[in-house]
Amino acid sequence: MANKERSLIAVMGDEDSVTGLLLGGIGHIDGKQKANFLVVDSKTPLDKIESTFEEFVKRKDIAIILITQQVADDIRSMIDDHDQAFPTVLEIPSKDHPYDPTK
Amino acid sequence: MSARMNVFPTRMALTAMKIRLKGAVTGHSLLKRKAEALTRRFRDIVKRIDDAKRKMGKVMQVASFSYAEVKYSTGDIGFQVRESVKAAQLKVRSKMENVSGVQLPTFEMFSDGQNSFELTGLGRGGQQVQKCKDTYAKAIEVLVELASLQTAFVILDEVIKITNRRVNAIEHVIIPKIENTIRWIGSELDEQDREEFFRLKKVQNKKKIAKDADQKERDNANAEKDAAAAAAPLNILAEYEEDEDVLFK
């Protein structure tokens, strides 16, 4: 498993969650202006979310994808289909959605 | 479902099959033990994941609150933060751990060094921003740990399924196959023995019959001689009669 290169933590979620996590220091923009985070708000189209998720999954340098439960619900089928060990998909609570352990 | 293997029914094949059966039984019990150990570990991980998730929920809430505080005192710094992202400071490293034969990755967080958030432009909120940054850093630590557990969970699940499949395959396919082969070889060998025995008996019989026939012929020949001999009984007196009278001649 070539995971020596996998080192980044990607984020997908609402503005506050993403900003907070970026403040923590996981944000990364590489030379080609590709970011490892996506702010999802009510105006973001569904296919943008889906394509970003797919892109994050395909990228070889992302080890973990953090995604708020709201956004995860939007692309629930894609997340369920993702059964690879790398990158790991982790659902996190957001401000308005306190953690739901049943998901 | 083929019941047995294609071998010649010889004693050598029988011994070979017996050895194989022993190997299969040992392999089966070993694999079963491995599956049990893995399942135990799996359950342990599930419990740890549950705990970690609750912890994450709490830690994220704390972080959110501190962010709200920052927003209150400094205004929305979101845009600034997003724009000032360059290279990630917090990254993860994966280490492989061997758990009863399975390579499980664990994520280790490490700091890449450069602190690209000088954030000097945020003035009076600087301290709060720093505090928020720290809370989020702590939250990320918890998240990384959870992610490790989750990967372990997924991988273990897969491995357990494979191992169980192998255990079942050995138990329900391989061992019966070998046993059937052994039984079949045994029965073939028995039949060969019986054939051998029968052939032997037949040959013995034939020999016996031939011998009997011989004996009978000889008996017959003797019997004729006897009969011939018996037809002319020994007349001892007759011998005497041929003697001339010596006195009265």
Interface residues (C-beta under 8 A of the other chain):
Chain A: M1 N3 K4 R6 S7 L8 I9 E15 D16 S17 V18 T19 G20 L21 L22 L23 G24 G25 I26 G27 H28 I29 A35 N36 F37 V39 A63 I64 L66 D83 Q84 A85 F86 T88 V89 L90 I92 P93 S94 K95 P98 Y99 P101
Chain B: D50 K53 R54 M56 G57 M60 Q61 A63 S64 Y67 A68 I77 G78 V81 R82 V85 K86 A87 A88 Q89 L90 K91 V92 R93 S94 Q103 P105 F107 S111 F117 V129 C132 K133 Y136 A137 A139 I140 L143 V144 L146 A147 S148 Q150 T151 V154 I155
